[in-house]
Amino acid sequence: MSTGTGQISRTPEDRFDGLPEFPWRARYREVDGLRLAHLDEGDGPPVVLLHGEPTWSFLWRKTMRPLLDAGYRAIVPDHAGFGRSDKPTALDWYSYDRHTALAAELLERLDLRDATIVVHDWGGPIGLRLAVEQRERIGRIVMTDTGLFTGRQQMSPAWEAFRDFVAGSEDLPIGMLVRGGCHADPGEEVIAAYEAPYPDAASKAGARAFPLLIPRTPDEPGAEVGQRTLDALAADTRPKLVLWADGDPVIPLSTGERFAAAIGSEVAHVVPEAGHFLQEDQGELVGRLIAEWLAA
């Protein structure tokens, strides 16, 4: 279909039937001609969980359960271009500013106050910027295998190879990327769930765009606001928790330790037997660690 945003792919609902360990129904809202999806489960203090590349809210299903069991409310959006949200098919539609504005709109629409924000991968640049720009809505920050892009950051050879692969791929193999970022093979059923939102190559523009949006020099778009966010977090006294996988091939633990130090924190827990998608490898443990930290 086509709207003011250009051509849009909307994934048929039946592609989400019978997903493993994922019983929650999407809630939809209309923003700027897009139908955007999020989960909103449980009662109590709100916890917002932001996914990254190339996943969707399905990534957080194991982490959600300990939080819900501990009495928290889990709010889990699918970014535009991902999951059950609409997917503009033009690569140049996607930008850091646009993703951040859409995430901010959800916080405002739900009128969240004193929320905990939990971020992973590209959810980090979006969510950490929100934490700085929407201080009245976010009281605590949890970071998992993520960072901020300033154009000065060192990227691993694995990431550079991934970026080059994405740049040359019109039909991104979502399942292969998720499997390659896990410590243990999650199995065909789970991989199929990560692929479910993407019925064709055109629907994968959002997943193709994320790696290409990372500034590689300080004068590229997004670098200045990334540096500003990093500087603000370094001076920020709100509670922060940093969790990192022991075997992340994309953003290794050494990078996590440098990032944590740069924002005046430290890696509080090294998650064992986990790759980049530590929520897939050790989601229950990640959820318990967050719930215990919040309770303390």
C-alpha positions as CSV (number, residue, x, y, z in Angstrom):
1,M,0.0,0.0,0.0
2,S,1.0,3.7,-0.3
3,T,0.5,6.6,2.0
4,G,2.2,10.0,2.6
5,T,5.2,8.1,3.7
6,G,5.5,6.3,0.3
7,Q,5.2,2.6,-0.3
8,I,4.6,0.6,2.8
9,S,4.7,-3.2,3.5
10,R,2.2,-4.4,6.1
11,T,2.9,-8.0,7.2
12,P,-0.2,-10.2,7.2
13,E,-1.4,-11.1,10.7
14,D,-1.4,-14.8,10.0
15,R,2.4,-14.8,9.7
16,F,2.4,-14.3,13.5
17,D,0.2,-17.2,14.4
18,G,1.6,-19.8,16.8
19,L,4.9,-18.1,17.6
20,P,6.8,-20.1,20.3
21,E,6.6,-18.6,23.8
22,F,5.0,-15.5,22.5
23,P,1.3,-15.3,23.5
24,W,1.0,-11.5,23.6
25,R,-1.2,-9.6,21.1
26,A,0.0,-6.4,19.5
27,R,-1.5,-3.1,20.3
28,Y,-1.6,-0.7,17.3
29,R,-1.5,3.0,17.0
30,E,-1.5,5.3,13.9
31,V,1.4,7.8,13.5
32,D,2.1,9.8,10.4
33,G,0.3,7.3,8.2
34,L,2.0,4.3,9.8
35,R,0.4,1.5,11.9
36,L,2.9,0.9,14.7
37,A,2.8,-2.0,17.1
38,H,3.8,-2.5,20.7
39,L,3.2,-4.9,23.6
40,D,1.8,-3.6,26.9
41,E,1.5,-6.3,29.5
42,G,1.2,-6.4,33.2
43,D,0.6,-3.7,35.9
44,G,3.0,-1.8,38.1
45,P,6.1,0.3,37.4
46,P,6.7,0.5,33.6
47,V,9.7,-1.1,31.9
48,V,10.2,-0.2,28.3
49,L,12.3,-2.7,26.3
50,L,13.8,-1.5,22.9
51,H,15.0,-4.0,20.4
52,G,17.7,-3.5,17.7
53,E,19.0,-5.0,14.5
54,P,17.5,-7.1,12.9
55,T,15.1,-8.3,15.6
56,W,11.7,-7.2,17.0
57,S,9.7,-7.5,20.2
58,F,9.9,-11.3,20.0
59,L,13.5,-10.9,21.2
60,W,12.3,-9.9,24.7
61,R,9.8,-12.7,25.3
62,K,12.1,-14.6,27.8
63,T,13.2,-11.4,29.5
64,M,9.6,-10.2,29.9
65,R,8.5,-13.1,32.0
66,P,10.6,-12.5,35.2
67,L,9.7,-8.8,35.0
68,L,5.9,-9.6,34.7
69,D,6.2,-12.2,37.5
70,A,7.9,-9.5,39.7
71,G,5.0,-7.1,39.2
72,Y,6.3,-4.8,36.5
73,R,4.6,-3.6,33.4
74,A,6.4,-4.4,30.2
75,I,6.1,-2.1,27.2
76,V,7.8,-3.4,24.1
77,P,7.6,-1.6,20.8
78,D,8.4,-2.8,17.3
79,H,10.3,0.0,15.5
80,A,8.9,1.1,12.2
81,G,10.2,-1.4,9.6
82,F,10.3,-4.3,12.1
83,G,8.0,-6.9,13.7
84,R,4.3,-6.2,13.5
85,S,4.8,-2.5,12.7
86,D,4.4,-1.1,9.1
87,K,7.5,-1.2,7.0
88,P,8.3,1.7,4.6
89,T,10.1,0.1,1.6
90,A,12.4,3.1,0.8
91,L,15.8,2.8,2.4
92,D,16.1,6.6,2.7
93,W,12.9,6.9,4.7
94,Y,14.8,5.6,7.8
95,S,16.8,7.9,10.0
96,Y,18.0,8.1,13.6
97,D,15.9,11.2,14.2
98,R,12.8,9.5,12.8
99,H,13.2,6.3,14.9
100,T,13.8,8.4,18.0
101,A,10.8,10.6,17.4
102,L,8.5,7.6,16.9
103,A,9.7,6.0,20.2
104,A,9.2,9.4,22.0
105,E,5.7,9.5,20.6
106,L,4.9,6.2,22.3
107,L,6.2,7.4,25.7
108,E,4.1,10.5,25.4
109,R,1.0,8.7,24.2
110,L,1.2,6.3,27.2
111,D,2.2,9.3,29.4
112,L,4.9,7.2,31.1
113,R,6.6,8.6,34.2
114,D,9.6,7.2,36.1
115,A,9.9,4.4,33.7
116,T,12.9,2.0,33.4
117,I,14.3,1.8,29.8
118,V,16.1,-1.3,28.7
119,V,18.0,-1.2,25.5
120,H,19.8,-3.5,23.2
121,D,21.8,-3.0,20.0
122,W,20.2,-0.1,18.0
123,G,17.7,0.2,20.8
124,G,20.6,1.9,22.6
125,P,21.2,5.0,20.5
126,I,17.4,5.5,20.3
127,G,16.6,4.7,24.0
128,L,19.6,6.5,25.5
129,R,18.8,9.6,23.6
130,L,15.3,9.4,24.9
131,A,16.6,9.0,28.4
132,V,18.5,12.3,28.0
133,E,15.8,14.2,26.1
134,Q,12.8,12.8,28.1
135,R,14.2,12.9,31.6
136,E,10.8,13.4,33.1
137,R,9.7,10.1,31.8
138,I,12.7,7.8,32.4
139,G,14.1,7.2,35.9
140,R,16.4,4.3,35.3
141,I,18.5,2.9,32.5
142,V,19.5,-0.6,31.6
143,M,22.0,-1.3,28.8
144,T,22.7,-4.6,27.1
145,D,25.3,-5.0,24.3
146,T,24.8,-1.6,22.8
147,G,26.4,1.8,22.7
148,L,26.3,5.3,21.2
149,F,27.6,6.4,17.8
150,T,29.8,9.5,17.7
151,G,31.7,8.8,14.5
152,R,34.7,8.2,16.7
153,Q,33.8,4.8,18.0
154,Q,35.8,1.8,17.1
155,M,33.9,-0.9,15.3
156,S,35.0,-4.5,15.3
157,P,36.1,-6.3,12.1
158,A,33.0,-8.5,12.5
159,W,30.8,-5.4,12.4
160,E,32.6,-3.9,9.4
161,A,32.1,-7.2,7.6
162,F,28.4,-7.2,8.6
163,R,27.9,-3.6,7.3
164,D,29.5,-4.4,4.0
165,F,27.3,-7.5,3.7
166,V,24.1,-5.5,4.4
167,A,25.1,-2.8,2.0
168,G,25.4,-5.4,-0.8
169,S,22.3,-7.4,0.1
170,E,18.9,-6.6,-1.2
171,D,17.2,-9.6,0.4
172,L,18.7,-9.6,3.9
173,P,18.8,-13.2,5.5
174,I,17.3,-12.2,8.9
175,G,17.3,-15.7,10.3
176,M,21.0,-16.3,9.4
177,L,22.0,-13.0,11.1
178,V,20.2,-13.9,14.3
179,R,21.5,-17.4,14.3
180,G,25.1,-16.1,13.8
181,G,24.7,-13.7,16.7
182,C,23.6,-16.4,19.2
183,H,25.9,-18.5,21.4
184,A,23.6,-21.6,20.9
185,D,21.5,-22.3,17.9
186,P,17.9,-21.3,18.9
187,G,16.4,-23.8,16.5
188,E,14.3,-23.6,13.3
189,E,11.0,-22.6,15.0
190,V,12.6,-19.6,16.7
191,I,14.5,-18.6,13.6
192,A,11.2,-18.8,11.6
193,A,9.7,-16.4,14.2
194,Y,12.4,-13.8,13.6
195,E,11.8,-14.1,9.9
196,A,8.0,-14.0,10.2
197,P,7.6,-10.2,9.8
198,Y,9.4,-10.2,6.5
199,P,7.4,-11.8,3.6
200,D,9.7,-10.4,0.9
201,A,12.8,-8.4,0.2
202,A,11.0,-5.1,0.1
203,S,9.8,-5.5,3.7
204,K,13.4,-5.7,4.9
205,A,14.3,-2.1,4.2
206,G,14.3,-1.1,7.9
207,A,16.7,-4.0,8.8
208,R,18.9,-3.0,5.9
209,A,18.9,0.6,7.0
210,F,20.0,0.4,10.6
211,P,23.7,-0.6,10.0
212,L,24.0,2.0,7.2
213,L,22.8,4.8,9.6
214,I,25.8,4.4,11.9
215,P,28.0,7.5,11.5
216,R,31.6,6.5,10.7
217,T,33.1,10.0,11.1
218,P,32.1,12.8,13.5
219,D,30.7,14.9,10.7
220,E,28.1,12.4,9.5
221,P,24.4,12.6,10.5
222,G,23.8,11.4,14.0
223,A,27.3,11.7,15.3
224,E,26.9,15.1,17.0
225,V,23.7,14.1,18.9
226,G,25.4,10.8,19.8
227,Q,28.3,12.6,21.3
228,R,25.9,15.0,23.1
229,T,24.0,12.0,24.5
230,L,27.2,10.3,25.6
231,D,28.4,13.5,27.4
232,A,25.0,13.9,29.1
233,L,25.0,10.3,30.3
234,A,28.5,10.6,31.7
235,A,27.2,13.4,34.0
236,D,23.9,11.7,34.7
237,T,23.2,10.5,38.3
238,R,20.2,8.3,37.5
239,P,20.7,4.6,38.3
240,K,22.3,2.7,35.5
241,L,22.8,-1.1,35.0
242,V,25.1,-2.5,32.3
243,L,24.8,-6.2,31.4
244,W,27.0,-7.7,28.7
245,A,27.3,-11.1,27.0
246,D,30.6,-13.0,27.5
247,G,30.8,-14.0,23.9
248,D,29.4,-11.1,21.8
249,P,31.1,-11.3,18.3
250,V,29.7,-8.0,17.2
251,I,30.2,-5.7,20.3
252,P,32.7,-7.6,22.4
253,L,32.9,-7.3,26.2
254,S,36.0,-5.1,26.0
255,T,33.9,-2.6,24.1
256,G,31.2,-2.8,26.7
257,E,33.7,-2.1,29.4
258,R,35.0,1.0,27.6
259,F,31.4,2.2,27.0
260,A,30.4,1.6,30.6
261,A,33.4,3.5,31.8
262,A,32.7,6.4,29.5
263,I,29.3,6.9,31.1
264,G,30.6,6.6,34.6
265,S,29.4,3.0,35.1
266,E,30.7,-0.5,34.9
267,V,29.6,-3.9,33.5
268,A,27.7,-5.1,36.5
269,H,27.1,-8.6,35.2
270,V,28.8,-10.6,32.5
271,V,26.2,-12.9,31.1
272,P,27.6,-16.4,30.5
273,E,27.2,-18.5,27.4
274,A,25.7,-15.7,25.5
275,G,26.3,-14.1,22.2
276,H,25.1,-10.7,20.8
277,F,21.5,-11.7,21.3
278,L,21.9,-12.5,25.0
279,Q,18.1,-12.2,25.4
280,E,17.8,-15.2,23.2
281,D,20.6,-17.2,24.8
282,Q,20.0,-16.2,28.4
283,G,16.7,-14.2,28.4
284,E,15.4,-15.5,31.7
285,L,18.6,-14.7,33.5
286,V,18.7,-11.2,32.0
287,G,15.1,-10.6,33.2
288,R,15.9,-11.8,36.7
289,L,19.0,-9.6,36.9
290,I,16.9,-6.6,35.9
291,A,14.1,-7.4,38.3
292,E,16.5,-8.0,41.2
293,W,18.3,-4.7,40.4
294,L,15.0,-2.8,40.3
295,A,13.8,-4.3,43.6
296,A,17.1,-3.3,45.3
